[in-house]
Amino acid sequence: MIDAFNRLLRHMSIAAAYLAAVALSVSVLVTVTDIILRRAINVPVTGVVDITQLAVMWAAFCSIPVAFHLDNHISVVMLTDRIPPRARVQIFALGTLIASVLLLGASLTAATKGHQEYLQGDRSMILGIPLVWYWVPVVLGFALSAACSFGRALQYLFSATAPVALVAQGHTDDQ
């Protein structure tokens, strides 16, 4: 059950990472097009800032979940290598559980702010993009990150797919 849950989260987080890559590509394409058009014929792309900001929001927040799913975070090796493997698993499990709670809180806070933007009808300055669309990737990115972190915690605590030997060697991702 835990492994199936984590497989689903893996597919979702990788799909989100691909969406992030597309969003970043859109941002780059719009910016480069704006630069070329300004230099060549002195005509800017209307709303380049609105589009770029929106694309970067989607790129940034959709790329975060895959890091939580793969547990690709920095640890202080000088300290973690000195901790016995079983204790290391427990510490990693506690850390991922705490991260899940914090990420869920961040997602709920962002959802509240996005809802306020929706109710007020706020829009971007140039193109009039509803600002709620700037909050959607924040909410989804944090929520999926919370789920991925929780899935990793369950794996540390209850699953045979995160054996102590792998954690002891620093290899915990299930690619």
C-alpha positions as MATLAB code, in Angstrom:
seq = 'MIDAFNRLLRHMSIAAAYLAAVALSVSVLVTVTDIILRRAINVPVTGVVDITQLAVMWAAFCSIPVAFHLDNHISVVMLTDRIPPRARVQIFALGTLIASVLLLGASLTAATKGHQEYLQGDRSMILGIPLVWYWVPVVLGFALSAACSFGRALQYLFSATAPVALVAQGHTDDQ';
ca = [
       0.000    0.000    0.000;
       2.756    2.443    0.922;
       4.739    1.488   -2.169;
       1.695    2.017   -4.416;
       1.057    5.411   -2.785;
       4.682    6.417   -3.376;
       4.562    5.202   -6.996;
       1.530    7.425   -7.571;
       3.312   10.352   -5.919;
       6.370    9.666   -8.052;
       4.324    9.900  -11.253;
       2.588   13.047  -10.039;
       5.793   14.758   -8.929;
       7.594   13.911  -12.176;
       4.611   15.207  -14.170;
       4.763   18.403  -12.112;
       8.500   18.679  -12.847;
       7.789   18.377  -16.588;
       5.153   21.086  -16.238;
       7.773   23.205  -14.474;
      10.177   22.689  -17.379;
       7.500   23.766  -19.864;
       6.674   26.841  -17.775;
      10.348   27.792  -17.557;
      10.673   27.325  -21.320;
       7.707   29.647  -21.857;
       9.338   32.232  -19.620;
      12.612   32.020  -21.527;
      10.878   32.052  -24.916;
       8.793   35.123  -24.083;
      11.799   36.969  -22.662;
      14.067   36.150  -25.615;
      11.311   37.066  -28.081;
      10.838   40.385  -26.284;
      14.565   41.129  -26.450;
      14.803   40.233  -30.141;
      11.726   42.261  -31.095;
      12.897   45.277  -29.089;
      16.332   45.219  -30.732;
      15.168   44.374  -34.256;
      12.057   46.502  -34.742;
      11.666   48.376  -31.443;
       8.397   46.579  -30.601;
       8.108   44.966  -27.164;
       5.993   41.934  -26.316;
       2.960   43.263  -24.469;
       2.685   41.841  -20.971;
       6.104   40.189  -20.918;
       6.430   40.826  -17.181;
       2.997   39.326  -16.416;
       3.671   36.238  -18.523;
       7.213   35.776  -17.204;
       6.171   36.141  -13.571;
       3.319   33.668  -13.994;
       5.533   31.153  -15.812;
       8.278   31.430  -13.190;
       5.740   30.856  -10.398;
       4.577   27.658  -12.112;
       8.178   26.599  -12.799;
       9.372   27.189   -9.252;
       6.526   25.592   -7.337;
       5.929   22.657   -9.679;
       9.585   21.624   -9.443;
       9.647   21.356   -5.641;
       7.576   18.143   -5.169;
       9.999   15.880   -7.035;
      12.783   16.867   -4.612;
      10.576   15.878   -1.681;
       9.599   12.622   -3.340;
      13.181   11.663   -4.130;
      14.339   12.959   -0.743;
      17.058   14.968   -2.478;
      17.841   17.355    0.311;
      21.080   18.489    1.775;
      22.225   16.908    4.989;
      25.350   17.647    6.930;
      27.284   14.494    6.097;
      29.781   15.111    8.892;
      26.880   14.681   11.314;
      24.560   12.213    9.586;
      27.356    9.741    8.822;
      28.105    9.479   12.537;
      24.535    8.519   13.455;
      23.812    4.774   13.599;
      21.716    3.606   10.598;
      18.550    2.779   12.560;
      18.619    6.116   14.368;
      19.258    7.849   11.038;
      16.083    6.284    9.600;
      14.105    7.514   12.611;
      15.567   11.015   12.300;
      14.809   11.100    8.579;
      11.261    9.881    9.264;
      10.735   12.590   11.881;
      12.181   15.213    9.537;
       9.896   14.199    6.691;
       6.865   14.184    8.993;
       7.691   17.690   10.233;
       8.224   18.825    6.633;
       4.813   17.375    5.696;
       3.069   19.368    8.394;
       4.891   22.599    7.504;
       4.240   22.159    3.781;
       0.569   21.438    4.380;
       0.368   24.592    6.502;
       2.062   26.586    3.745;
      -0.363   25.165    1.180;
      -3.387   26.075    3.294;
      -2.025   29.578    3.900;
      -1.429   30.050    0.180;
      -4.921   28.723   -0.576;
      -6.389   31.294    1.806;
      -4.444   34.101    0.140;
      -5.382   32.852   -3.325;
      -9.029   32.730   -2.307;
      -8.803   36.333   -1.093;
      -7.293   37.365   -4.441;
     -10.141   35.562   -6.214;
     -12.832   37.232   -4.110;
     -11.292   40.676   -4.623;
     -10.960   40.077   -8.355;
      -7.341   41.281   -8.379;
      -5.598   41.140  -11.753;
      -2.106   41.633  -13.140;
      -1.310   45.171  -14.265;
      -0.749   44.729  -18.014;
      -2.667   41.697  -19.283;
      -5.265   41.544  -16.529;
      -4.489   37.927  -15.614;
      -6.472   37.025  -12.474;
      -3.943   36.907   -9.632;
      -5.480   33.700   -8.351;
      -3.553   31.956  -11.193;
      -0.333   33.076   -9.531;
      -1.428   31.295   -6.327;
      -2.532   28.019   -7.928;
       1.024   26.681   -8.435;
       1.949   27.670   -4.870;
      -0.998   25.763   -3.416;
      -0.535   22.730   -5.669;
       3.257   22.662   -5.317;
       3.182   22.821   -1.527;
       0.310   20.296   -1.291;
       2.023   17.777   -3.559;
       5.306   18.350   -1.703;
       3.519   17.651    1.592;
       2.081   14.430    0.186;
       5.480   13.372   -1.188;
       7.164   14.100    2.117;
       4.479   12.162    3.984;
       4.863    9.244    1.576;
       8.591    9.254    2.237;
       7.967    9.309    6.002;
       5.647    6.295    5.701;
       8.309    4.530    3.676;
      10.944    5.228    6.322;
       8.683    4.052    9.119;
       6.844    1.071    7.683;
       8.147   -0.088    4.334;
      10.790   -2.597    3.362;
      11.748   -0.425    0.371;
      13.748    1.975    2.537;
      16.100   -0.485    4.194;
      18.538    0.708    6.774;
      21.443   -0.319    4.543;
      20.348    2.101    1.830;
      19.845    4.942    4.282;
      23.231    4.167    5.794;
      24.771    4.621    2.341;
      22.743    7.765    1.636;
      20.725    6.143   -1.189;
      17.034    6.585   -0.489;
      15.481    7.495   -3.813;
      13.398    4.942   -5.670;
      14.202    5.830   -9.238;
];
